Amino acid sequence: MADRKQELEALRDELVDRFDRYKAHKEQRGGPLDKDMEDQSIELQNDEVIEALQQEAEDELRQVRHALERIGDGEGDRCEACGEPIDARRLAALPYTTLCRDCAELR
């Protein structure tokens, strides 16, 4: 469990850094669009990609923090839906999961 907690803490730190980089990029890019229509189109597409990546990082960060809370509460290796143990292979593949495979498939 300690190894998983360390892995999740490292992932959390990486996601926070990534989220901050995306946010800084968006703030830096906040100026007017280029005058060239083609360049404007590229800038808007880039902004959409950055926005999607930022949202993905935020969603994953939320899941990691939730998993860390459950570890802190002593429930990190149990499914939060059914209470059964989560298979170690599932936790190795997806360390921030809080659901066993069966419950995850039902959602």
For each residue, the residues with C-beta under 8 A, 3 or more apart:
1: 4 5 71 76 77
2: 5 6
3: 6 7
4: 1 7 8 71 76 91 95
5: 1 2 8 9 68 71 76
6: 2 3 9 10
7: 3 4 10 11 95
8: 4 5 11 12 64 67 68 71 95 96
9: 5 6 12 13 68
10: 6 7 13 14
11: 7 8 14 15 64 95 96
12: 8 9 15 16 61 64 65 68
13: 9 10 16 17
14: 10 11 17 18
15: 11 12 18 19 57 60 61 64
16: 12 13 19 20 61
17: 13 14 20 21
18: 14 15 21 22 53 57
19: 15 16 22 23 54 57 58 61
20: 16 17 23 24
21: 17 18 24 25
22: 18 19 25 26 50 53 54 57
23: 19 20 26 27 54
24: 20 21 27 28
25: 21 22 28 29 50
26: 22 23 29 30 47 50 51 54
27: 23 24 30
28: 24 25
29: 25 26 43 46 47 50
30: 26 27
31:
32:
33: 39 40 43 44
34: 39 40 43
35: 39 40
36: 39 40
37: 40 41
38: 41 42
39: 33 34 35 36 42 43
40: 33 34 35 36 37 43 44
41: 37 38 44 45
42: 38 39 45 46
43: 29 33 34 39 40 46 47
44: 33 40 41 47 48
45: 41 42 48 49
46: 29 42 43 49 50
47: 26 29 43 44 50 51
48: 44 45 51 52
49: 45 46 52 53
50: 22 25 26 29 46 47 53 54
51: 26 47 48 54 55
52: 48 49 55 56
53: 18 22 49 50 56 57
54: 19 22 23 26 50 51 57 58
55: 51 52 58 59
56: 52 53 59 60
57: 15 18 19 22 53 54 60 61
58: 19 54 55 61 62
59: 55 56 62 63
60: 15 56 57 63 64 96
61: 12 15 16 19 57 58 64 65
62: 58 59 65 66
63: 59 60 66 67 96 98
64: 8 11 12 15 60 61 67 68 96
65: 12 61 62 68 69
66: 62 63 69 70 96 98
67: 8 63 64 70 71 76 95 96 97 98
68: 5 8 9 12 64 65 71 72
69: 65 66 72 73
70: 66 67 73 75 76 80 98
71: 1 4 5 8 67 68 74 75 76
72: 68 69 76
73: 69 70 76
74: 71
75: 70 71 78 80
76: 1 4 5 67 70 71 72 73
77: 1 85 86 91
78: 75 83 84 85 86
79: 82 83 84 85 86 98 99 100 103
80: 70 75 98 99
81: 99 100 103 106
82: 79 100 102 103
83: 78 79
84: 78 79 100
85: 77 78 79 100
86: 77 78 79 90 91 97 98 99 100
87: 90 91 100 101
88: 91 92
89: 92 93
90: 86 87 93 94 97 100 101
91: 4 77 86 87 88 94 95 97
92: 88 89 95
93: 89 90
94: 90 91 97
95: 4 7 8 11 67 91 92
96: 8 11 60 63 64 66 67
97: 67 86 90 91 94 104
98: 63 66 67 70 79 80 86
99: 79 80 81 86 103 104 107
100: 79 81 82 84 85 86 87 90 103 104
101: 87 90 104 105
102: 82 105 106
103: 79 81 82 99 100 106 107
104: 97 99 100 101 107
105: 101 102
106: 81 102 103
107: 99 103 104
